[in-house]
C-alpha cells in the first residue's frame, strides 16, 4: 500500500486493479488535482476506511469533511469542484445525454467486466466475454464522425471507456482489426496517448501494457 508523497486536503482510496477506481484517477489526472492516493490491493484496506465509508468500499474520495464512495458521483463532483477543463457539456440537453451514456456503459459494459473479473463460472465468463467483444465491435463506426464518444471533446464518458478498453487484453478480449473496428482502435489510441491517462495508471495497470503488446504481436 503506497501513498503519493504530496500534501493535499484530498485523499483517494483506490483499488489499483479496478476500472471503477481507474476512471476516477483519470479525472483527477485530467484536472491536475493534487491528491494523496492510497493504493489498496484486494482486502488490504486501511482501518480508517471502514470508519468513514459505511460500505468499506473502493474507490472512496475524501475532500475535507466530504466522503464520496460511488465512482460516478465522485467524477461529477470533481468536474464541478475543478471546472477546468470541463468534462461534461455545458448545455443541459447534452449534459443529460452524457449522463445517459454513463448509465448505459455501467449497465451494458461495466457489468460484463465485473462478471469476467469475478471469474465465478466459466460459462458466465465466456458469455460475458462474447457479449462484451461483440458489443464493443459493433460501436466502431460511431467514432468516424467524432473523435470521442459521441462528442468532439474528451468527457467523463471517455474516462469510463478508457478504463474498460485498457483492460480488454487482460480480460481475454481481442478486438479484431478490420475496416469496421478501425475507428474504435483509433479512438483507443487517442485515449491511451493522453498525458492524463498515462499519469492515471497504477503499477498494476502499467503492467497491463505487457499484455497489450503480446496480444498485438
NUSEKOL-73839 format. One record per residue: x, y, z of N, C-alpha, C in turn; residue in one letter. Coordinates in steps of 0.2 Angstrom, whole numbers, padded with zeros to 4 digits, always signed. Last residue first. Example, Ala and Ser with C-alpha at 12.3 -4.5 7.8 and 13.67 -1.06 7.14 Angstrom:
BEGIN
+0064-0011+0035+0068-0005+0036+0064+0000+0039s +0066-0028+0039+0062-0022+0039+0066-0016+0039a 
***
This chain:
BEGIN
+0005-0043-0155+0010-0046-0159+0008-0052-0163x -0005-0039-0147-0004-0035-0153+0000-0039-0158x -0003-0046-0135-0009-0048-0139-0009-0044-0146x +0009-0041-0131+0009-0048-0133+0003-0049-0137x +0004-0028-0127+0010-0029-0133+0010-0036-0135x -0005-0031-0117-0007-0027-0123-0002-0029-0129x +0004-0036-0107-0002-0040-0110-0004-0037-0117x +0011-0024-0105+0014-0030-0107+0009-0035-0111x +0001-0016-0100+0004-0014-0106+0008-0020-0109x -0001-0020-0087-0006-0022-0092-0003-0021-0099x +0008-0013-0079+0010-0020-0081+0005-0023-0086x +0000-0002-0077+0005-0001-0081+0008-0008-0083x -0009-0007-0067-0012-0006-0074-0006-0005-0079x +0000-0009-0056-0004-0015-0059-0006-0013-0066x +0003+0004-0054+0008+0000-0056+0005-0006-0059x -0010+0014-0062-0007+0011-0056-0001+0007-0059x -0012+0029-0072-0010+0021-0072-0007+0019-0065x -0013+0042-0074-0018+0039-0070-0016+0032-0069x -0004+0046-0084-0002+0048-0077-0007+0044-0072x -0010+0042-0095-0003+0039-0093-0002+0040-0086x -0021+0051-0095-0022+0043-0095-0015+0040-0092x -0015+0063-0097-0019+0062-0091-0020+0054-0090x -0010+0062-0109-0005+0063-0104-0009+0061-0097x -0016+0051-0121-0017+0057-0117-0012+0056-0111x -0015+0038-0127-0010+0043-0128-0010+0049-0124x -0027+0032-0125-0021+0030-0121-0015+0034-0122x -0036+0039-0133-0037+0039-0126-0030+0037-0122x -0031+0037-0146-0032+0043-0144-0032+0044-0136x -0032+0023-0146-0025+0026-0146-0026+0033-0144x -0046+0021-0146-0042+0019-0141-0035+0022-0140x -0049+0027-0159-0051+0030-0153-0047+0028-0147x -0043+0017-0167-0040+0024-0167-0042+0028-0161x -0051+0007-0164-0044+0006-0162-0041+0013-0162x -0063+0012-0169-0063+0010-0162-0055+0010-0160x -0060+0013-0183-0061+0019-0179-0061+0018-0172x -0058-0001-0186-0053+0004-0187-0054+0010-0183x -0069-0010-0187-0066-0008-0180-0060-0003-0180x -0072-0011-0200-0077-0009-0196-0074-0006-0189x -0060-0015-0206-0062-0009-0208-0068-0006-0203x -0051-0023-0192-0053-0023-0199-0056-0016-0200x -0044-0031-0179-0043-0025-0183-0045-0026-0190x -0054-0038-0166-0051-0038-0172-0049-0032-0175x -0051-0037-0149-0055-0034-0154-0051-0034-0161x -0050-0049-0137-0046-0046-0143-0051-0043-0148x -0050-0052-0121-0054-0050-0126-0049-0047-0131x -0045-0055-0108-0046-0061-0113-0050-0059-0119x -0043-0046-0100-0049-0049-0099-0050-0055-0104x -0031-0040-0104-0031-0044-0098-0038-0048-0096x -0036-0034-0116-0032-0040-0116-0032-0044-0110x -0045-0024-0109-0048-0029-0114-0043-0035-0114x -0041-0013-0102-0041-0019-0098-0043-0025-0103x -0043-0002-0109-0037-0003-0107-0036-0010-0105x -0057-0001-0109-0054-0003-0115-0047-0005-0114x -0060+0004-0096-0063-0003-0098-0058-0005-0104x -0055+0016-0096-0053+0011-0090-0055+0004-0092x -0061+0023-0107-0053+0021-0107-0052+0016-0101x -0074+0024-0103-0072+0020-0108-0065+0018-0108x -0073+0033-0092-0076+0026-0091-0074+0022-0096x -0068+0044-0100-0064+0042-0094-0066+0034-0092x -0078+0046-0109-0072+0043-0111-0067+0041-0105x -0087+0052-0100-0089+0046-0104-0083+0042-0106x -0082+0064-0096-0082+0058-0091-0084+0052-0095x -0073+0068-0112-0078+0069-0107-0077+0063-0102x -0066+0077-0125-0065+0072-0120-0069+0073-0114x -0077+0083-0139-0072+0084-0133-0072+0078-0129x -0086+0079-0148-0079+0082-0151-0074+0083-0145x -0094+0064-0146-0093+0071-0144-0086+0073-0147x -0097+0050-0145-0102+0055-0147-0101+0062-0145x -0082+0049-0138-0088+0045-0138-0094+0050-0139x -0071+0058-0150-0073+0055-0144-0080+0052-0144x -0071+0062-0163-0065+0059-0160-0066+0056-0154x -0084+0058-0175-0082+0062-0169-0076+0059-0166x -0086+0050-0186-0088+0057-0186-0085+0061-0181x -0081+0037-0182-0080+0040-0188-0081+0048-0188x -0086+0032-0170-0080+0036-0170-0078+0039-0176x -0096+0023-0174-0098+0029-0171-0092+0034-0170x -0091+0011-0179-0092+0016-0183-0094+0023-0180x -0089+0003-0167-0084+0005-0170-0086+0011-0174x -0099-0004-0160-0099+0003-0159-0094+0006-0163x -0097-0018-0162-0102-0015-0166-0102-0007-0165x -0087-0021-0153-0085-0021-0160-0090-0017-0164x -0094-0020-0141-0089-0015-0142-0087-0015-0150x -0102-0032-0143-0105-0025-0142-0100-0020-0143x -0093-0042-0144-0097-0041-0150-0100-0034-0149x -0086-0042-0131-0082-0041-0138-0087-0039-0143x -0097-0044-0123-0093-0038-0122-0089-0036-0129x -0101-0057-0126-0106-0051-0127-0102-0044-0127x -0090-0064-0124-0093-0064-0130-0097-0058-0131x -0088-0062-0110-0083-0060-0114-0086-0059-0122x -0100-0068-0105-0099-0060-0104-0093-0058-0109x -0098-0081-0108-0104-0077-0111-0103-0070-0111x -0087-0084-0100-0087-0085-0108-0092-0081-0111x -0093-0082-0088-0087-0078-0090-0086-0078-0098x -0103-0092-0087-0105-0085-0087-0099-0080-0089x -0094-0103-0088-0100-0102-0093-0102-0095-0093x -0086-0102-0077-0083-0102-0084-0089-0101-0089x -0089-0092-0063-0092-0098-0068-0089-0097-0075x -0082-0082-0058-0085-0087-0053-0088-0093-0057x -0075-0070-0061-0072-0077-0063-0075-0083-0059x -0074-0057-0059-0076-0061-0053-0074-0068-0054x -0071-0052-0071-0066-0051-0066-0068-0056-0060x -0083-0055-0078-0077-0058-0080-0071-0058-0075x -0092-0047-0071-0093-0054-0072-0086-0058-0073x -0087-0034-0074-0087-0037-0067-0088-0044-0067x -0089-0033-0087-0082-0033-0085-0082-0036-0078x -0103-0032-0087-0099-0038-0090-0092-0039-0088x -0105-0020-0081-0107-0026-0078-0104-0032-0081x -0099-0011-0090-0096-0012-0084-0098-0018-0080x -0109-0013-0101-0102-0015-0101-0098-0016-0095x -0122-0009-0097-0121-0014-0103-0114-0017-0103x -0122-0001-0086-0127-0006-0087-0125-0011-0092x -0112+0009-0088-0112+0005-0082-0117-0001-0083x -0116+0013-0101-0109+0010-0100-0109+0006-0094x -0128+0019-0098-0128+0013-0102-0121+0010-0102x -0124+0030-0089-0128+0024-0087-0128+0018-0091x -0116+0037-0098-0113+0034-0092-0117+0029-0090x -0126+0041-0107-0121+0037-0110-0117+0033-0104x -0134+0049-0098-0137+0043-0101-0131+0038-0104x -0125+0059-0097-0126+0055-0091-0130+0049-0093x -0125+0064-0110-0119+0061-0107-0120+0057-0101x -0138+0069-0110-0136+0064-0115-0130+0060-0112x -0137+0080-0101-0142+0074-0100-0140+0068-0104x -0128+0088-0108-0126+0085-0102-0131+0079-0100x -0136+0091-0119-0130+0087-0120-0128+0084-0114x -0146+0098-0111-0148+0093-0116-0142+0088-0117x -0139+0109-0104-0142+0104-0101-0144+0098-0105x -0122+0113-0109-0129+0114-0110-0133+0108-0107x -0109+0109-0107-0112+0115-0103-0119+0115-0103x -0103+0092-0104-0106+0098-0108-0109+0103-0104x -0090+0088-0093-0097+0087-0095-0099+0093-0100x -0077+0092-0091-0078+0085-0093-0085+0083-0094x -0068+0107-0092-0074+0104-0091-0074+0097-0094x -0051+0107-0085-0055+0108-0091-0062+0104-0089x -0061+0117-0074-0057+0117-0080-0051+0111-0080x -0068+0115-0062-0071+0116-0068-0067+0116-0074x -0068+0106-0049-0062+0109-0053-0065+0110-0060x -0081+0103-0044-0076+0106-0040-0070+0110-0043x -0086+0097-0055-0089+0103-0053-0084+0107-0048x -0078+0086-0057-0079+0090-0063-0082+0097-0061x -0080+0080-0044-0073+0083-0046-0074+0088-0052x -0093+0076-0045-0091+0081-0040-0084+0084-0042x -0092+0067-0056-0096+0073-0057-0094+0078-0052x -0084+0057-0049-0082+0060-0055-0086+0067-0057x -0092+0054-0038-0086+0057-0037-0083+0060-0043x -0103+0047-0045-0104+0053-0041-0098+0057-0040x -0096+0037-0050-0099+0042-0055-0101+0048-0051x -0091+0029-0039-0087+0032-0044-0090+0038-0048x -0095+0032-0022-0098+0030-0028-0094+0033-0034x -0091+0039-0010-0090+0032-0011-0093+0028-0017x -0085+0053-0002-0089+0050-0008-0087+0043-0009x -0086+0064+0011-0083+0057+0009-0088+0055+0004x -0080+0080+0017-0085+0076+0012-0082+0069+0010x -0072+0087+0024-0077+0084+0028-0082+0080+0023x -0059+0085+0013-0060+0088+0019-0066+0084+0023x -0063+0073+0003-0061+0080+0002-0064+0084+0008x -0060+0057-0002-0061+0061+0004-0059+0068+0003x -0067+0044-0010-0064+0050-0011-0066+0054-0005x -0065+0027-0014-0068+0032-0009-0064+0038-0010x -0069+0013-0025-0065+0019-0023-0069+0023-0018x -0071+0003-0011-0067+0006-0015-0070+0007-0022x -0079+0002+0005-0078+0000-0002-0073+0005-0005x -0086+0002+0017-0079+0000+0017-0077-0002+0010x -0099+0007+0019-0098+0000+0015-0091-0002+0015x -0097+0018+0026-0101+0013+0029-0101+0006+0025x -0082+0026+0028-0086+0024+0022-0090+0018+0025x -0075+0029+0039-0078+0035+0035-0082+0033+0030x -0071+0017+0044-0074+0022+0049-0077+0028+0045x -0066+0010+0035-0072+0007+0037-0075+0013+0042x -0053+0017+0033-0058+0017+0028-0065+0015+0030x -0045+0015+0044-0049+0020+0044-0054+0021+0039x -0037+0003+0040-0043+0003+0045-0047+0009+0045x -0035+0000+0022-0033+0004+0029-0039+0004+0034x -0035-0016+0015-0038-0009+0016-0036-0006+0022x -0033-0029+0007-0029-0025+0011-0031-0018+0011x -0041-0036-0001-0044-0035+0005-0039-0031+0010x -0034-0030-0016-0038-0035-0013-0042-0032-0006x -0025-0016-0012-0025-0022-0016-0029-0027-0013x -0024+0002-0013-0026-0004-0010-0026-0010-0014x -0016+0017-0012-0017+0011-0016-0018+0005-0012x -0020+0033-0010-0019+0027-0006-0021+0021-0010x -0015+0048-0015-0018+0042-0017-0016+0036-0013x -0018+0064-0012-0015+0059-0009-0018+0052-0011x -0018+0076-0025-0022+0072-0021-0017+0066-0018x -0020+0089-0035-0015+0087-0030-0019+0083-0025x -0027+0088-0051-0028+0089-0044-0023+0086-0040x -0028+0089-0065-0022+0091-0062-0023+0092-0054x -0039+0084-0072-0040+0090-0069-0033+0093-0065x -0034+0072-0076-0036+0077-0081-0037+0084-0078x -0032+0066-0064-0026+0067-0068-0028+0073-0073x -0045+0064-0060-0040+0068-0056-0034+0070-0060x -0050+0056-0071-0052+0063-0069-0048+0067-0065x -0042+0044-0068-0041+0048-0075-0044+0055-0074x -0047+0040-0056-0040+0043-0056-0039+0047-0063x -0059+0036-0060-0059+0042-0056-0052+0045-0056x -0056+0025-0067-0060+0030-0071-0059+0037-0067x -0050+0017-0058-0046+0020-0063-0049+0025-0066x -0060+0013-0050-0055+0017-0047-0051+0021-0052x -0066+0005-0059-0070+0010-0056-0065+0015-0053x -0057-0005-0063-0059+0000-0068-0063+0006-0065x -0045-0010-0051-0052-0009-0053-0053-0004-0058x -0032-0011-0046-0034-0016-0051-0041-0014-0054x -0031-0003-0035-0026-0002-0041-0028-0006-0047x -0043+0006-0028-0041-0001-0029-0037-0001-0035x -0039+0020-0017-0040+0017-0024-0038+0010-0024x -0044+0034-0009-0043+0027-0008-0044+0023-0014x -0038+0050-0009-0042+0045-0014-0039+0038-0012x -0040+0065-0002-0037+0059-0001-0041+0054-0006x -0036+0082+0000-0040+0077-0003-0036+0071-0003x -0027+0092+0004-0033+0091+0008-0038+0085+0005x -0010+0087+0003-0016+0088+0000-0022+0088+0005x +0007+0084+0000+0002+0086+0005-0004+0089+0001x +0013+0069-0007+0012+0076-0008+0006+0078-0003x +0018+0055-0010+0021+0060-0005+0020+0067-0007x +0005+0043-0012+0009+0048-0015+0011+0054-0010x +0007+0028-0004+0004+0035-0003+0009+0039-0007x +0004+0011-0005+0008+0016-0006+0004+0023-0006x +0004-0006+0000+0000+0000+0000+0004+0006+0000x 
***
